[in-house]
Amino acid sequence: MEILVVNPNTTASMTDKIRIAAERVASAGTTITAVNPTTGPASIEGHYDGALAVPGLLAEIAKGEARHAAGHVIACFDDTGLDAARSLARAPVVGIGEAAFHVCSLIAGRFSVVTTLGRSIPIIEENLVKYGLATRCARVRAAEVPVLALEDAESDARRKIEAEIEAAKRDDRAEAIVLGCAGMVDLAADLSARFGLPVVDGVTAAVTLVESLARLGLRTSKHGGYASPLPKPR
């Protein structure tokens, strides 16, 4: 089966990092196609960037649907454009934020989220309420790290992320950590070993969930809110 993984921003180096992580957890026989739009923001940091990213994201989802991809992953932790993508697609579509929250809720009583910038906290908190998992999240923390700093080996991004994880263990009584950005995908295993608790990355969680949905033969419901768009001039 083919799983399409869409990084909604235009930073190709991040897409490559996402692809490597997705391929690492994909089952034998699963092909990962990782793409990003050619137009849109270089990173998604808040509502404005998210809105600009949606048209390019939907165009990539449409290409995957035309190829009959078995499922789609939206590799932005804000779950940018998720509902619109589900309206467009018949194959299952999973956002990495949604996937990480649900997976973490299965292995820990309470978790904290460590994301990039403070402006993303309200979006993540709103999503937690929408998914019914707000009471399981102790706190959403921001390391105040720009997304593109995660692509710079010389930045102090990792140190700041580690400081927030340490604070989450100490102050939030977090039993697990959710990494709140696709650009952190390569850090999860090392951070889990360092801090001695589960650290969940949404990219790998979403890939495995989409595989499971596809194997179960489940597709996006077209009754109600995710009904296919009506034909009209656009």
N, C-alpha and C positions, 0 to 999 in steps of 0.2 A: 504494500500500500504506500501511497505518497501522503506525507503530512506536510502541508505548506506552513511555514513559520514566517510571519510578516513582522519585521521590525518597522514600525510606522515612521521612524525618523530616517534621515538620509545619510547617516554616518555608516559607511560600508565596513569600517573596521569593527564596529560594534556588531553588525550583522554577522561577520565572520566568527566572532567570539560566541555569539548565540548559536550559530550553526554547529560549531565544534561541540558545545555542551549538549545540544539536542541529539546529535549523532551518537554521542557517548551513551545515552540512555535508551535510544530507540532499539526496538527488538529486531532480530534478524528478519529480513524481508521488508522492513520499513525503510523507505527512502525519505530523507529530509530535504526539502527544498526551502532554503532560507533566502529571503529577498527583502529589499527595502525600496520605497518609492524613489524616483529620481527628482521629484519636486516636493517641497515641504520643509519643515524646520529640521535643522541639524540635530536637535535634541528636543525632547518634550518635557517642559518644565511649567506645568500649570495649564489653566483652561485655554488660554489663547493659543499656545503651541498645539495643544490637543485638537482644537478646532481646525487649525491649518493642516494637520496631518490626516484628517479623516478622508478627504477625497482620494489622496494617493493610496491610502490603506484599502479603501473599497475597490479601487481599480485592480490592486493585486489580488484581492479576494475573488473578484470576478474572473480573473485569469485562471486562478486555481480551480474554480468551479467549472470553467470551460474544459479543463483537463481532467475533470472528474476526480480531483484530489479527495482522499478519504476523510480529511478533516483539516482544520485550520487553527493555528495558534496566533493570537495577537500578542506580540512580545513588547508590550509597554505596560508597566505596572499599574498605570491609571486605568487600564482596560479601555483605552481610547477606541471609540467607535464600535464597541462590542455589540450593542443592541442593533445598530444599523447593519453590521456585518451578518448578524444572525438573520435579519430580515432578507438580506441578499442571498445567503447561502442555504443550501439544503444539507450539505455535510455539516457535522458538528463544528462549532466555533467556540474556543475556550480562551479566555484572557488569562495572562499569567498572574495577575493579582488575585483574581477569583480562585484560580487553581491553588496558589500558595496558601491562601487562607483556609480553604477546605482541607487540604492535605495536612496542614499544621494542626487543625482542630481534631484530627484523628490520632495524633500522637502526643498531644499536650493539652492540659487543662486550660492554660492561659499562655498567650504569646504576646510578644511585642514586635512591632514592625520598625525596621531601620531603613529610612528612605534617604533621598538626596537633599532636597531643599524644603524649607518650611512651607513654601507656597503649595506643595503637594499634599500636605497633611489634611486639609479639608476634603480634598477629592478622595483620598484613601479612607477617611473616616466615613464619608457618605457611602462609599462602596461597601464598607463593612456592615453598615446598617441595612443597605439594600440586600445583601447576601445573608442577612440574619446572623451574623457572626460578631457583631459589635461587643456583645457581653463577654466574648472569649478573648478579646484583645485588651491587654492591660494598658497599652499606650502606643501611639504612633510617634516615633522619634525621627528627627531630621539631623543628619550629620553636617548639614550646611556645606555640601559638596556639589558643585555643578556637575551635571551628568557627564559632560565631555572631559572633566578631570579624571574620570574613571578610565579613560583611554590614554592617560598620560602617566607613564611609569615614574616620572619624577615628582608627581604631585603627592600631597600628604593625605589623599583621599582615604587610603586604607587605615591610616592611623586614626582618623576621625570616626570612621565606621566602627573600628574596634572599641573606641572610647564609648560610643553609644551602646554597643552590645554589653560592655562591662556595666554601664549604668543601668541597663535594662535588667540584668541579672540581680544587681544589688538593690535597686530602688523599686522596680516594677514587679519583682518576684516572678519574672518571666521564666517559663519552663522550656520555651523554644523561641527562636527568632525567625522572622520572615524578612528576607532581603527585599527592599522595596524599589528595585530598579533592575531592568534587564542587563544593564551594564555591570552589575555585580555578579553575574552568573558564574564567573570563574573563581569566586572567592568562597563559595559555600562550604566546600569540603575542608579547606584549611581553617576556616573560622569555627566550624563545628569541632574540629580536633583541638583547637586552641582554647576554646571556652567550655568544652565538655558538655554541650547540650545540642539538640538538633538545630541546624540552621537550614531553612528551607528556601530554595531558589524556585521562582515561579516558572521559568522556562522549562526546566526538566520536569517539574510537576505537571505542567500543562501538556507536554508532549505525551507523557505516559497516560494521562487522562483521555486525551483525544484518541490515542491508540485503543484504549479500552472501549470507548464509545463506538468506535468504528467496528471493532470485533464483535460487539454486541448487536450490530446492525441498526444502531440508533441514529436517527437523523433529526435535524432541527424541525420542531413542530411548525406547521404553516397554518395552524388554527389560532386566531387571536393576534397578539401583538407582533409576532414574528412572521405574519403572513407576507407573502412575496409582494414587492412593490407593484403598484398598478402602472400599466403603461401610460406614459404622458410625456409631453415635451420637457426635456431637462437640459 
